[in-house]
Amino acid sequence: MINNKHKFIFLHVGKCAGSSIKSALNSSCEGCEYSNGHPTLDFLYSKILPTHSPSDYFKFSVTRNPWDRVVSLYHHMTTVTKRWPNDPEKRKIQFNGTFEQFVNKTTYVNTDYSELDYIIRYESLQHDFNIVCDRLNIKQIKLPCIDYDTGRPARNYQSYYNAKLQQIVAEKYAKDIEMFKYKFEVKKC
């Protein structure tokens, strides 16, 4: 998402509340432009007005605990054709397999956070989004909950993992885990 009027760029990382953020900003900021999916920062830079430079823009994104994010992505990818039955493009990305197969097959695309000015943490989503609103000089907005009805059970992400799967995700997301100090926290009953 880019807004040339308010001079901000939101880099939408998958399964990190990006749809909620885009919806909130679109409803409160005139001039938002966004494309479907998860465009790269370079693509968003190409939408900057010729009289502006990327350094003129406040650039932000969201990060999420990788183990939780992978569970969310798994449920998203296993239900896309249920949610969009008439979309042939969704059939191409539908995943039909177990969580273990998903973890083993999924490749992680590194997000380059180095050019961003601020990174919202999913774990403190509303608080951090309020900071973004203040930075953009717009009224603080309560983020809507955009539920894609993926059928994810109400259980913690840790229950999906054995030691091997936990390690695979740790290796694929090593940069994020190190940068944001994420841990695979086991919930105590």
KETOR-869395 format. One record per residue: x, y, z of N, C-alpha, C, CB in turn; residue in one letter. Coordinates in Angstrom, 1 decimal, m for minus. Each point is the difference from the previous one (the first is absolute). Glycine has a CB too. Layout:
BEGIN
<node <X,Y,Z>,<X,Y,Z>,<X,Y,Z>,<X,Y,Z>,A> ...
end
This chain:
BEGIN
<node <0.8,m1.2,0.0>,<m0.8,1.2,0.0>,<0.9,1.2,0.0>,<m1.9,m1.2,1.2>,M> <node <1.5,2.2,m2.0>,<0.7,1.3,0.0>,<m1.0,1.1,0.0>,<1.9,m1.0,m1.3>,I> <node <m1.5,2.1,2.0>,<m0.8,1.2,0.0>,<0.9,1.2,m0.3>,<m1.6,m1.0,1.7>,N> <node <1.4,1.5,m2.9>,<0.9,1.2,m0.4>,<m0.4,1.3,0.7>,<0.3,m1.2,m2.2>,N> <node <m1.6,1.3,2.6>,<m0.4,1.2,0.7>,<0.6,0.0,1.4>,<m2.2,0.0,m1.3>,K> <node <2.1,m1.1,2.1>,<0.5,0.0,1.3>,<1.4,m0.5,0.1>,<m2.3,m0.4,0.8>,H> <node <2.9,0.0,m1.9>,<1.4,m0.4,m0.2>,<0.3,m1.2,1.0>,<0.6,2.3,m0.7>,K> <node <m1.3,m3.4,0.5>,<0.4,m1.2,0.7>,<m0.1,m1.2,m0.9>,<m0.8,1.0,2.1>,F> <node <1.6,m2.0,m1.8>,<m0.1,m1.3,m0.7>,<m0.1,m1.1,1.1>,<1.5,0.9,m1.9>,I> <node <m2.5,m1.7,1.7>,<m0.2,m1.2,0.8>,<0.4,m1.2,m0.7>,<m1.9,1.2,1.3>,F> <node <2.9,m1.9,m0.9>,<0.4,m1.3,m0.6>,<m0.8,m1.1,0.7>,<2.4,0.9,m0.5>,L> <node <m3.2,m1.5,m0.3>,<m1.0,m1.1,0.5>,<0.7,m1.3,0.0>,<m2.0,1.3,m0.8>,H> <node <2.4,m1.8,2.0>,<0.6,m1.3,0.1>,<m1.2,m1.0,0.3>,<2.3,0.9,0.9>,V> <node <m2.3,m2.0,m1.5>,<m1.1,m1.0,0.1>,<m0.2,m0.5,1.4>,<0.4,m0.6,m2.3>,G> <node <m1.6,0.5,2.7>,<m0.5,m0.6,1.3>,<0.5,0.8,1.2>,<0.0,m2.2,m1.1>,K> <node <0.0,3.5,0.9>,<0.5,0.9,1.1>,<m1.0,1.2,0.1>,<2.4,m0.6,m0.4>,C> <node <m3.7,0.4,0.2>,<m1.1,1.0,0.2>,<0.1,1.1,m1.0>,<0.0,m0.5,2.4>,A> <node <0.6,0.2,m3.5>,<0.1,1.1,m1.1>,<m1.4,0.4,m0.5>,<2.2,m0.9,m0.6>,G> <node <m3.1,0.0,0.4>,<m1.3,0.3,m0.5>,<m0.7,1.0,1.0>,<m0.2,m2.2,m1.3>,S> <node <0.3,1.9,2.6>,<m0.6,0.9,1.0>,<0.6,1.4,m0.1>,<m0.4,m2.0,1.5>,S> <node <1.7,2.1,m1.6>,<0.7,1.3,m0.1>,<m0.4,0.7,m1.3>,<1.9,m0.9,1.4>,I> <node <m1.9,0.2,m2.5>,<m0.4,0.7,m1.3>,<m1.4,0.5,0.1>,<1.6,m1.5,m1.2>,K> <node <m2.5,0.7,1.8>,<m1.4,0.4,0.1>,<m0.1,1.3,0.9>,<m0.8,m2.4,m0.3>,S> <node <1.4,2.4,1.4>,<0.0,1.1,0.9>,<0.6,1.3,m0.6>,<0.2,m1.6,1.9>,A> <node <0.9,1.4,m2.6>,<0.6,1.2,m0.6>,<m0.8,0.5,m1.2>,<2.2,m0.8,0.7>,L> <node <m2.8,m0.1,m1.5>,<m0.8,0.4,m1.1>,<m1.2,0.7,0.4>,<0.8,m2.0,m1.2>,N> <node <m1.4,1.7,2.4>,<m1.2,0.6,0.4>,<0.3,1.4,0.7>,<m1.0,m2.2,0.3>,S> <node <2.2,2.5,0.0>,<0.3,1.2,0.7>,<1.0,1.0,m0.8>,<m0.4,m1.2,2.1>,S> <node <1.0,0.7,m3.1>,<1.0,0.8,m0.7>,<m0.4,0.1,m1.5>,<1.8,m0.7,1.6>,C> <node <m2.1,1.8,m2.0>,<m0.3,0.3,m1.4>,<1.3,m0.3,m0.9>,<m1.8,1.7,0.6>,E> <node <1.6,m2.4,m1.7>,<1.1,m0.1,m0.9>,<0.8,m1.3,0.1>,<0.2,2.4,0.1>,G> <node <m0.7,m3.4,0.6>,<0.7,m1.3,0.1>,<m0.1,m0.8,m1.3>,<m0.5,0.0,2.5>,C> <node <1.6,m0.6,m2.9>,<0.0,m0.9,m1.2>,<0.6,m1.3,0.5>,<0.2,2.0,m1.6>,E> <node <m0.9,m3.1,1.2>,<0.6,m1.2,0.3>,<m0.4,m1.1,m1.0>,<0.0,0.6,2.4>,Y> <node <0.9,m1.6,m2.5>,<m0.3,m1.1,m0.9>,<m0.3,m1.2,0.8>,<1.5,1.0,m1.8>,S> <node <m2.0,m2.0,1.1>,<m0.2,m1.3,0.7>,<1.3,m0.6,0.3>,<m2.3,m0.3,m1.1>,N> <node <2.3,m0.6,2.1>,<1.2,m0.7,0.2>,<1.0,0.7,0.9>,<m0.3,m1.2,m2.1>,G> <node <1.5,0.9,1.9>,<1.1,0.5,0.9>,<1.1,0.6,m0.9>,<m0.6,m1.7,1.8>,H> <node <0.4,2.9,m2.3>,<1.0,0.6,m0.9>,<1.3,0.3,0.8>,<m1.8,1.0,m1.4>,P> <node <2.9,m1.0,0.6>,<1.3,0.3,0.6>,<0.1,1.5,0.2>,<1.0,m2.0,m1.1>,T> <node <0.0,2.3,1.9>,<0.3,1.4,0.2>,<0.4,0.7,m1.3>,<0.8,m0.6,2.4>,L> <node <0.0,m0.1,m3.2>,<0.4,0.6,m1.3>,<m1.3,0.3,m0.9>,<2.2,m1.3,0.1>,D> <node <m3.2,0.4,m0.1>,<m1.2,0.3,m0.7>,<m0.7,1.2,0.6>,<m0.3,m2.4,m0.5>,F> <node <0.2,2.5,1.8>,<m0.6,1.2,0.6>,<0.8,1.3,m0.2>,<m0.9,m1.5,1.8>,L> <node <2.2,1.4,m1.9>,<0.8,1.1,m0.4>,<m0.3,0.5,m1.4>,<1.8,m0.8,1.5>,Y> <node <m2.2,m0.1,m2.3>,<m0.3,0.4,m1.4>,<m1.3,0.8,m0.1>,<1.1,m2.1,m0.8>,S> <node <m1.9,2.1,1.9>,<m1.2,0.8,0.0>,<0.1,1.3,0.6>,<m1.2,m2.1,0.2>,K> <node <2.4,2.5,0.3>,<0.3,1.3,0.5>,<m0.1,1.0,m1.1>,<1.5,m1.0,1.8>,I> <node <m2.0,2.2,m1.5>,<m0.1,1.0,m1.0>,<1.4,0.5,m0.4>,<m2.2,0.7,1.0>,L> <node <2.3,m0.4,m2.3>,<1.3,0.4,m0.5>,<0.7,1.2,0.8>,<m0.8,m0.8,m2.2>,P> <node <0.0,1.6,2.8>,<0.6,1.1,0.8>,<0.4,m0.4,1.4>,<m1.4,1.6,m1.4>,T> <node <1.2,m2.8,1.8>,<0.3,m0.5,1.3>,<1.1,m1.0,0.0>,<m2.3,0.5,0.7>,H> <node <2.9,m0.8,0.4>,<1.0,m1.0,0.2>,<m0.4,m1.0,1.1>,<1.8,1.7,m0.8>,S> <node <m1.3,m2.9,0.8>,<m0.3,m0.9,1.0>,<0.3,0.5,1.4>,<0.4,m1.8,m1.6>,P> <node <0.6,2.6,1.7>,<0.4,0.6,1.3>,<m1.1,0.9,0.6>,<2.4,m0.2,m0.7>,S> <node <m3.3,0.7,m0.2>,<m1.1,0.9,0.4>,<m1.1,m0.7,0.7>,<0.6,1.5,m1.9>,D> <node <m0.6,m2.9,1.9>,<m1.1,m0.8,0.4>,<0.3,m0.7,1.3>,<m0.7,m0.3,m2.3>,Y> <node <m0.3,0.2,3.2>,<0.1,m0.8,1.2>,<m0.4,m1.5,m0.4>,<m0.6,2.0,1.5>,F> <node <1.6,m2.9,m1.4>,<m0.1,m1.3,m0.4>,<m0.2,m1.0,1.2>,<1.4,0.5,m2.1>,K> <node <m2.4,m1.3,2.1>,<m0.2,m0.9,1.1>,<m0.6,m1.3,m0.4>,<m0.3,2.0,1.4>,F> <node <0.4,m3.0,m0.5>,<m0.5,m1.3,m0.3>,<m0.4,m0.7,1.4>,<1.4,m0.2,m2.2>,S> <node <m1.6,m1.1,2.1>,<m0.4,m0.7,1.2>,<0.8,m1.3,0.0>,<m2.3,1.0,0.1>,V> <node <2.8,m1.4,1.1>,<0.6,m1.3,0.2>,<m0.8,m0.8,0.9>,<2.3,0.9,m0.4>,T> <node <m2.2,m2.3,0.4>,<m0.7,m0.9,0.8>,<0.8,m1.2,0.4>,<m2.1,0.8,m1.1>,R> <node <1.9,m1.3,2.3>,<0.7,m1.2,0.4>,<m0.1,m1.0,m1.1>,<m0.5,0.5,2.5>,N> <node <1.7,m1.0,m3.0>,<m0.1,m0.9,m1.2>,<m0.7,m1.3,0.2>,<2.1,1.0,m0.6>,P> <node <m2.0,m1.6,1.8>,<m0.7,m1.2,0.2>,<m1.6,0.2,0.0>,<2.0,m0.8,1.4>,W> <node <m2.4,1.9,m0.9>,<m1.4,0.3,m0.1>,<m0.4,0.4,m1.4>,<0.0,0.8,2.4>,D> <node <0.8,m0.1,m3.0>,<m0.3,0.4,m1.4>,<m0.1,m1.2,m1.0>,<1.2,2.2,0.5>,R> <node <m0.3,m3.2,m0.3>,<m0.1,m1.1,m0.9>,<m1.3,m0.8,0.2>,<2.5,m0.1,0.1>,V> <node <m3.0,0.0,1.2>,<m1.2,m0.7,0.2>,<m1.2,0.8,m0.6>,<0.9,m0.9,2.2>,V> <node <m0.8,2.2,m2.1>,<m1.0,0.9,m0.7>,<0.0,m0.2,m1.5>,<0.2,1.6,1.9>,S> <node <1.0,m1.6,m2.5>,<0.2,m0.2,m1.4>,<m0.5,m1.4,m0.5>,<1.9,1.6,0.1>,L> <node <m1.7,m2.6,0.7>,<m0.4,m1.3,m0.3>,<m1.5,m0.1,m0.1>,<2.0,m1.0,1.2>,Y> <node <m2.7,1.6,m0.2>,<m1.5,0.0,m0.1>,<m0.5,0.8,m1.1>,<m0.1,m0.3,2.5>,H> <node <0.8,1.4,m2.8>,<m0.4,0.9,m1.2>,<0.1,m0.8,m1.3>,<0.8,2.0,1.3>,H> <node <0.4,m2.7,m1.4>,<0.2,m0.7,m1.3>,<m0.8,m1.3,m0.2>,<2.3,1.0,0.1>,M> <node <m2.8,m1.5,1.0>,<m0.8,m1.3,m0.2>,<m1.5,0.3,m0.1>,<1.7,m1.1,1.4>,T> <node <m2.0,2.4,m1.4>,<m1.5,0.3,m0.1>,<m0.3,1.1,m1.1>,<m0.2,m0.5,2.4>,T> <node <1.2,0.8,m3.2>,<m0.2,1.1,m1.0>,<m1.1,m0.4,m1.0>,<2.4,0.7,0.2>,V> <node <m2.5,m1.9,m0.7>,<m1.0,m0.3,m0.9>,<m1.4,m0.1,0.6>,<1.7,m1.3,m1.3>,T> <node <m1.7,1.0,2.6>,<m1.3,0.0,0.7>,<m0.6,1.5,0.1>,<0.7,m2.1,1.3>,K> <node <0.3,3.0,m1.1>,<m0.4,1.4,0.2>,<m0.2,0.7,m1.4>,<1.2,0.0,2.2>,R> <node <m0.5,m0.4,m3.2>,<m0.2,0.6,m1.3>,<m0.1,m1.1,m1.1>,<1.4,2.0,0.7>,W> <node <m2.6,m2.7,m0.6>,<m0.2,m1.2,m0.9>,<0.0,0.3,m1.5>,<m1.3,m0.9,1.9>,P> <node <1.1,2.1,m2.3>,<m0.1,0.3,m1.4>,<1.3,0.7,m0.6>,<m2.5,0.1,0.3>,N> <node <3.5,m0.1,0.5>,<1.2,0.7,m0.4>,<1.1,m1.1,m0.4>,<m0.5,2.0,1.5>,D> <node <0.8,m2.1,m2.8>,<1.0,m1.0,m0.5>,<1.4,0.3,0.6>,<m1.4,m0.4,m2.1>,P> <node <1.7,1.6,2.3>,<1.3,0.3,0.6>,<0.2,m0.6,1.4>,<0.0,2.2,m1.4>,E> <node <m1.1,m2.2,2.1>,<0.1,m0.5,1.4>,<0.2,m1.5,0.0>,<m1.5,1.8,0.8>,K> <node <1.0,m2.5,m1.8>,<0.2,m1.4,m0.2>,<1.5,m0.4,m0.1>,<m2.3,m0.2,m1.1>,R> <node <3.0,1.2,0.4>,<1.4,m0.3,m0.2>,<0.8,0.1,1.3>,<m0.2,1.0,m2.2>,K> <node <m0.3,m0.3,3.2>,<0.8,0.1,1.3>,<m0.6,m0.8,1.1>,<0.6,2.3,m0.7>,I> <node <m1.7,m3.0,0.5>,<m0.6,m0.8,1.0>,<1.0,m1.1,0.4>,<m2.3,0.4,m1.0>,Q> <node <2.4,m0.6,2.3>,<0.9,m1.0,0.6>,<m0.9,m1.1,0.6>,<1.9,1.6,0.4>,F> <node <m1.6,m2.8,m0.9>,<m0.8,m1.2,0.5>,<1.0,m1.0,0.7>,<m1.8,0.3,m1.8>,N> <node <2.0,m0.1,3.0>,<1.0,m0.9,0.7>,<0.0,0.3,1.5>,<1.4,m0.2,m2.1>,G> <node <m0.6,m0.5,2.8>,<0.1,0.2,1.4>,<0.9,1.2,0.4>,<m0.3,m2.5,0.3>,T> <node <0.2,2.9,0.9>,<0.8,1.1,0.5>,<1.5,m0.4,m0.2>,<m1.8,0.7,1.7>,F> <node <2.2,m1.9,m1.4>,<1.4,m0.4,m0.1>,<0.5,0.2,m1.5>,<m0.3,m1.6,1.9>,E> <node <m0.6,1.1,m2.8>,<0.4,0.2,m1.5>,<0.1,1.4,m0.3>,<m1.2,m2.1,m0.5>,Q> <node <0.3,2.9,1.0>,<0.0,1.5,m0.3>,<1.3,0.6,0.5>,<m2.5,0.1,0.2>,F> <node <2.9,m0.4,1.0>,<1.2,0.6,0.6>,<1.2,m0.5,m0.9>,<m1.0,0.1,2.3>,V> <node <1.1,m1.3,m2.7>,<1.1,m0.5,m0.8>,<0.0,0.6,m1.4>,<m0.1,m2.1,1.3>,N> <node <m1.0,2.4,m1.9>,<0.0,0.4,m1.4>,<0.0,1.6,m0.1>,<m1.3,m2.1,m0.5>,K> <node <0.8,2.8,1.4>,<m0.1,1.4,m0.1>,<1.4,0.7,0.0>,<m2.2,m0.1,1.1>,T> <node <2.4,1.0,m2.0>,<1.3,0.7,0.0>,<m0.4,1.4,0.6>,<1.0,m1.3,m2.0>,T> <node <m0.1,1.8,2.8>,<m0.1,1.3,0.6>,<0.6,1.1,m0.9>,<0.0,m1.1,2.3>,Y> <node <m0.7,2.1,m2.5>,<0.5,1.2,m0.8>,<0.5,1.0,1.1>,<m1.5,m0.5,m2.1>,V> <node <2.8,0.8,2.1>,<0.5,0.9,1.0>,<m0.6,1.4,m0.2>,<2.1,m1.3,0.1>,N> <node <m2.6,1.9,0.9>,<m0.4,1.4,0.0>,<1.1,0.9,0.4>,<m2.4,m0.7,0.5>,T> <node <2.7,1.7,m1.4>,<1.1,0.9,0.3>,<m0.5,1.2,0.8>,<1.3,m0.8,m2.1>,D> <node <m1.1,0.8,3.4>,<m0.5,1.0,0.8>,<0.9,1.2,0.1>,<m1.2,m1.7,1.3>,Y> <node <2.4,1.6,m1.9>,<1.0,1.0,0.1>,<m0.4,1.4,m0.5>,<1.7,m1.8,m0.2>,S> <node <m2.6,1.9,m0.7>,<m0.3,1.3,m0.6>,<m1.3,0.6,0.7>,<1.0,m0.7,m2.2>,E> <node <m1.5,0.0,3.2>,<m1.2,0.5,0.7>,<0.3,0.9,1.1>,<m1.2,m2.1,m0.7>,L> <node <0.3,3.0,1.0>,<0.1,0.9,1.1>,<m0.6,m0.5,1.3>,<0.0,1.8,m1.6>,D> <node <m1.0,m2.7,1.5>,<m0.6,m0.6,1.2>,<m0.6,m1.3,m0.3>,<m0.5,2.3,0.8>,Y> <node <0.6,m3.2,0.2>,<m0.5,m1.4,m0.2>,<m1.0,m0.3,1.2>,<2.1,m0.7,m1.2>,I> <node <m3.3,0.5,0.8>,<m1.1,m0.3,1.0>,<0.2,m1.5,0.3>,<m1.6,1.7,m0.9>,I> <node <1.5,m2.0,2.2>,<0.0,m1.4,0.4>,<m1.4,m0.5,0.1>,<2.1,0.3,1.3>,R> <node <m2.4,m1.4,m1.9>,<m1.4,m0.6,0.0>,<m0.4,m0.2,1.5>,<0.4,m1.1,m2.2>,Y> <node <0.5,0.8,3.0>,<m0.3,m0.3,1.4>,<m0.4,1.2,0.8>,<1.6,m1.9,m0.1>,E> <node <m1.4,3.1,m0.4>,<m0.4,1.3,0.6>,<m0.6,0.8,m1.1>,<1.7,m0.1,1.8>,S> <node <m2.6,m0.5,m2.6>,<m0.5,0.6,m1.2>,<m0.6,1.4,0.1>,<m0.4,m2.4,m0.8>,L> <node <m0.7,2.4,1.6>,<m0.7,1.3,0.2>,<0.9,1.1,0.5>,<m2.1,m1.3,0.3>,Q> <node <2.8,1.0,0.8>,<0.9,1.0,0.6>,<1.0,0.5,m1.1>,<m0.2,m1.2,2.2>,H> <node <0.9,0.3,m2.9>,<0.9,0.5,m1.0>,<m0.6,0.7,m1.2>,<1.4,m1.9,0.7>,D> <node <m2.6,1.5,m1.0>,<m0.7,0.6,m1.1>,<m0.4,1.5,0.4>,<m0.9,m2.2,m0.8>,F> <node <0.6,2.4,2.1>,<m0.3,1.3,0.5>,<1.2,0.9,m0.2>,<m1.6,m0.9,1.7>,N> <node <2.8,0.3,m1.5>,<1.3,0.8,m0.2>,<0.1,0.4,m1.4>,<1.1,m1.2,1.8>,I> <node <m1.5,0.3,m2.8>,<0.0,0.4,m1.4>,<m0.9,1.1,m0.3>,<0.6,m2.4,m0.5>,V> <node <m1.9,2.3,1.1>,<m1.0,1.0,m0.2>,<0.6,1.4,0.4>,<m1.9,m1.7,0.3>,C> <node <2.5,1.7,0.9>,<0.6,1.3,0.5>,<1.0,0.5,m0.9>,<m0.5,m0.8,2.4>,D> <node <1.4,m0.1,m2.9>,<1.1,0.4,m0.9>,<m0.6,0.6,m1.3>,<1.5,m1.8,1.0>,R> <node <m2.6,1.2,m1.5>,<m0.7,0.5,m1.2>,<m0.9,1.2,0.2>,<0.2,m2.3,m0.8>,L> <node <m0.3,2.7,2.1>,<m0.9,1.1,0.3>,<m1.4,m0.2,m0.4>,<1.9,1.5,m0.2>,N> <node <m2.4,m2.7,0.5>,<m1.4,m0.4,m0.3>,<m0.6,m0.5,1.3>,<0.5,m0.6,m2.4>,I> <node <m1.8,0.7,2.5>,<m0.6,m0.5,1.2>,<0.2,m1.5,0.3>,<m1.8,1.8,m0.4>,K> <node <2.1,m2.1,1.6>,<0.2,m1.4,0.3>,<m1.3,m0.8,m0.3>,<1.7,0.6,1.8>,Q> <node <m1.5,m1.7,m2.4>,<m1.1,m0.8,m0.6>,<0.0,m1.4,0.7>,<0.0,1.2,m2.2>,I> <node <m1.1,m1.7,2.6>,<m0.1,m1.4,0.5>,<0.1,m0.9,m1.2>,<m1.4,0.7,2.1>,K> <node <2.3,m1.6,m2.1>,<0.2,m0.9,m1.1>,<m1.2,m1.0,0.0>,<2.5,0.2,0.1>,L> <node <m3.1,m0.3,m1.3>,<m1.0,m1.0,m0.2>,<0.6,m1.4,0.0>,<m1.4,1.6,m1.3>,P> <node <0.6,m2.6,1.8>,<0.4,m1.4,m0.1>,<m0.5,m0.6,m1.3>,<0.0,m0.2,2.5>,C> <node <0.9,0.0,m3.4>,<m0.4,m0.5,m1.3>,<0.2,m1.6,0.1>,<0.7,2.2,m1.3>,I> <node <m1.8,m2.9,1.3>,<0.0,m1.4,0.2>,<m0.2,m0.7,m1.3>,<m0.8,0.2,2.4>,D> <node <1.7,m0.9,m2.9>,<m0.1,m0.7,m1.3>,<m0.6,m1.4,0.2>,<1.9,1.3,m0.9>,Y> <node <m2.4,m1.6,2.1>,<m0.7,m1.3,0.2>,<0.8,m1.2,m0.5>,<m2.2,1.2,m0.1>,D> <node <3.5,m1.2,0.6>,<0.9,m1.1,m0.4>,<m0.3,m1.3,0.8>,<1.7,1.7,m0.7>,T> <node <m2.5,m1.6,1.7>,<m0.3,m1.2,0.8>,<1.1,m0.4,0.9>,<m1.3,m0.8,m1.8>,G> <node <2.2,1.8,2.1>,<1.1,m0.3,1.0>,<m0.6,m0.2,1.4>,<1.6,1.4,m1.4>,R> <node <m1.3,m2.6,1.9>,<m0.6,m0.3,1.4>,<0.6,1.0,1.0>,<m0.3,m2.4,m0.6>,P> <node <m0.5,2.6,1.7>,<0.4,0.8,1.1>,<1.0,m0.7,0.9>,<m2.2,1.3,m0.2>,A> <node <3.4,m1.5,m0.3>,<1.0,m0.7,0.8>,<1.3,0.7,m0.3>,<m1.2,m2.2,0.0>,R> <node <2.1,2.1,0.9>,<1.3,0.8,m0.1>,<0.9,m0.7,m1.1>,<m0.1,0.7,2.4>,N> <node <0.9,0.2,m3.0>,<0.8,m0.5,m1.1>,<1.0,m1.1,0.4>,<m0.2,2.3,m1.0>,Y> <node <0.6,m2.3,2.2>,<1.0,m1.0,0.5>,<m0.5,m1.4,m0.2>,<0.9,1.7,1.6>,Q> <node <m2.2,m1.9,m1.5>,<m0.6,m1.4,m0.1>,<0.2,m0.6,m1.4>,<m1.6,0.7,1.8>,S> <node <2.0,0.1,m2.8>,<0.1,m0.5,m1.3>,<1.4,m0.6,m0.3>,<m1.6,1.7,m0.7>,Y> <node <2.5,m1.4,1.7>,<1.5,m0.3,m0.3>,<0.5,m1.2,0.8>,<0.3,2.4,m0.5>,Y> <node <0.6,m3.2,m0.2>,<0.9,m0.8,0.8>,<1.4,0.6,m0.1>,<m1.4,m2.1,m0.5>,N> <node <2.4,1.5,1.1>,<1.3,0.7,0.0>,<0.6,0.2,m1.4>,<0.4,m1.1,2.2>,A> <node <m0.7,0.1,m3.1>,<0.6,0.1,m1.4>,<m0.7,1.2,m0.7>,<0.4,m2.5,0.0>,K> <node <m1.7,2.6,0.0>,<m0.7,1.1,m0.7>,<0.4,1.4,0.7>,<m1.9,m1.6,m0.6>,L> <node <2.0,1.6,1.8>,<0.4,1.2,0.7>,<1.4,0.5,m0.5>,<m1.4,m0.7,2.1>,Q> <node <2.3,m0.2,m2.3>,<1.3,0.3,m0.4>,<0.0,0.4,m1.5>,<1.0,m1.6,1.6>,Q> <node <m1.8,1.0,m2.4>,<m0.1,0.4,m1.4>,<m0.4,1.5,m0.2>,<m0.6,m2.4,m0.6>,I> <node <m0.5,2.7,1.4>,<m0.4,1.4,0.0>,<1.0,0.9,0.5>,<m2.4,m0.7,0.3>,V> <node <3.1,0.3,0.8>,<1.1,0.8,0.5>,<1.1,0.3,m1.0>,<m0.5,m1.0,2.3>,A> <node <0.8,0.0,m3.1>,<1.1,0.2,m1.0>,<m0.5,0.9,m1.2>,<0.9,m2.2,0.6>,E> <node <m2.2,2.0,m1.0>,<m0.5,0.8,m1.1>,<m0.2,1.5,0.4>,<m1.2,m2.1,m0.9>,K> <node <0.9,2.3,2.1>,<m0.3,1.4,0.5>,<1.1,0.5,0.9>,<m2.4,m0.5,m0.2>,Y> <node <3.6,0.0,0.1>,<1.1,0.3,0.9>,<0.2,1.5,0.1>,<1.1,m2.2,m0.5>,A> <node <m1.1,2.9,m0.6>,<0.2,1.5,0.0>,<m1.1,0.7,0.8>,<1.1,m0.2,m2.2>,K> <node <m2.3,m0.2,2.0>,<m1.1,0.7,0.7>,<0.1,m0.3,1.5>,<m1.5,m0.2,m2.0>,D> <node <1.8,m1.1,2.3>,<0.1,m0.4,1.4>,<1.1,0.7,0.7>,<m0.9,m2.2,m0.6>,I> <node <2.0,2.4,m0.1>,<1.1,0.7,0.7>,<m0.3,1.5,0.1>,<1.6,m1.7,m1.0>,E> <node <m2.1,2.3,m0.1>,<m0.3,1.4,0.0>,<m1.0,0.5,1.0>,<0.6,0.0,m2.4>,M> <node <m1.6,m0.9,2.6>,<m1.2,0.4,0.9>,<0.0,m0.8,1.3>,<m1.3,0.6,m2.1>,F> <node <2.3,m1.4,2.3>,<0.2,m0.8,1.2>,<m1.2,m0.9,0.3>,<1.4,1.9,0.9>,K> <node <m2.0,m2.5,m2.0>,<m1.1,m0.9,0.2>,<0.5,m1.3,0.6>,<m1.2,1.0,m1.9>,Y> <node <0.2,m1.6,2.7>,<0.3,m1.3,0.6>,<m1.2,m0.8,m0.2>,<1.5,1.0,1.8>,K> <node <m1.2,m2.3,m1.8>,<m1.1,m1.0,0.0>,<m0.4,m0.3,1.4>,<0.8,m1.1,m2.1>,F> <node <m1.7,1.9,2.6>,<m0.4,m0.1,1.4>,<m1.0,m1.0,0.2>,<0.4,2.4,0.3>,E> <node <m0.1,m3.3,0.7>,<m1.0,m1.1,0.3>,<m0.9,0.6,1.1>,<1.7,m1.9,m0.6>,V> <node <m3.0,1.8,0.3>,<m1.0,0.5,1.0>,<m0.1,m1.0,1.1>,<m1.2,1.2,m1.8>,K> <node <1.2,m0.7,3.0>,<m0.2,m0.8,1.2>,<m1.5,0.0,0.3>,<2.2,0.6,1.0>,K> <node <m2.7,m1.8,m0.7>,<m1.4,m0.2,0.3>,<m0.3,0.3,1.5>,<m0.2,m1.7,m1.7>,C> 
end
